Amino acid sequence: MRADSGLRLENHLRPPRALPPVPSAIQDDTPLSHPKKKKPRTKTTLGSASLEGFVQTATRRPSEGSEPPNKEPVEHPEAPVQRRQKKTKLPLELETAFTQKTSSPSVLRNENGIDVEPAEEPVIQKPRRKTKKTQLAELQYANELGVEDEDIITDEQSNPEQQSVFTVPTGVSQPVGKVFVEKSRRFHATDRAELIKTTENIDVSMDMTPSWTTRDVALSVHRAFRMVGLFSHGFLAGCAVWNIVVIYVLAGDQLSNLSNLLQQYKTLAYPFQSLLYLLLALSTISAFDRIDFAKTSVAIRNFLALDPTALASFLYFTALILSLSQQMTSDRIHLYTPSSVNGSLWAAGIEEQVLQPWIVVNLVVALLVGLSWLFLSYRPDMDLSEELMFSSDVEEYPDKDKGIKASS
Amino acid sequence: MLQTSNYSLVLSLQFLLLSYDLFVNSFSELLRMAPVIQLVLFIIQDIAVLFNIIIIFLMFFNTFVFQAGLVNVLFRKFKGTIILTATYFALSISLHVWVMNLRWKDSNRFVWTDGLQTLFVFQRLAAVLYYYLYKRTAVRLGDPRFYQDSLWLRKEFMQVRR
């Protein structure tokens, strides 16, 4: 990987080439990846007769400008060995339908960073190129395809001045107007511009991935939950107010019509109780998040300082306890049958006795929830958890540890 | 080092289990047409809590802090979560057993007593604290600092040795 990044740097520094084809432009940012479906290839117009000659020229070419200078001494002694290997390898090359393609040196050099023995690469790499369809090759083509139009020629051309020491044996190749993409074991001519479009997208997404760390995932989840909390604060306040209004309307003046309330409200009581718990739980968690409740010392200090957010979380928690304590009464309302019916839970005359505290508690819950919502909306951006948990400085830690010690 | 994709997967699994837990806690009382429904919901809920406990411990084991042998540091940091999760698990199981025992014959019976109501309140309150602390711990374990050597860790190590 280190060698790879070195290469990349090198590529950026390099001045633009005057002469077309070759590999050097190709290698930049090509993450190693898994095999892909298609692998585009170009056929060169070279005859086999000239193969011997261009192997040598091309092998020297890549190291000319794009190879890190410190690598050269290492590669240099191995050059004759490589050349010899290449020569023995040639018959195999000739058997294949497609011979040298423009991107081949870049493949080798990209993998140079990883492969330990560069001298053996030609032997290993060539068969692999034929059999494996890698995304790597595809990405290289995204860059490869971006050659200048005037570069595209059909004539054979070799550059004797491009002499170099690094010897990766390849053929001389030229970009042609069409790109041959392998689809279902056949090569189809495809337009270059089209292929560039599809491959560039992949390139972008591959570049994005390394910058997305676990911390970012955690942070985005945290922020997503804060949005959920923000929604539930408002929704809960609205629901609670609506609930208490409905109760008072159904109960009539001075709670004179309680049996009507029971009959109308009995289908609503339990679902509302459930919804209330759900929303209260979400809101409480969200409010705790905002004051970073787990750091008790900080939370208590904020509470004593009458910080609105700390007050809101306290009010939510109180509302939660009060609401939960009415579970029994809610179930009783849910199972309401008139006192005349056999086995009724509601004996004549106990309605007011049971319902009075229930209504009061509901009223208090609505008030607490509404107040909390107001308090939170006073400082909607406050989020101590995010500040304390995701601060990246190491210097933060002493403070954090103090807080933990104080809490324990 | 923790992989981003792995962490995302684990985090979403944890949140899925937490959401299921919250859903059952909220709406199990409504879903009592037959006692079997509640029984199945409760069993899955308890298994979900158990799974969450296992997952969070696996995440602990995966940290550099743990592998460096500073179990104590990790425990001190996440003591609240560990204790509360265990408490919630115990409370849940006892409430579920109690409620199912009372409702098994007739799921629409009025079963509430003061004791059951008290247990119910404590279980539901513990649930909220469990969600909060568990969520916080899961999110905090995404911090790369837990997975690499750092100055902070060395300080901790010195403190432990002292």
Interface residues (C-beta under 8 A of the other chain):
Chain A: T209 W212 T213 T214 R215 D216 V217 A218 V221 H222 F225 Y270 P271 Q273 S274 L275 Y277 L278 L280 A281 L282 T284 I285 F288 D289 F293 A294 L320 I321 L324 S325 Q327 M328 D331 R332 L335 L345 S385 M389 F390 V394 Y397 I404 S408
Chain B: L2 Q3 T4 Y7 S8 L11 F15 L22 F23 N25 S26 F27 E29 L30 R76 K77 K79 G80 N108 F110 W112 Q117 F120 V121 R124 L125 A127 V128 Y131 Y132 L133 K135 R136 V139 R140 G142 D143 P144 R145 S150 L151 W152 K155
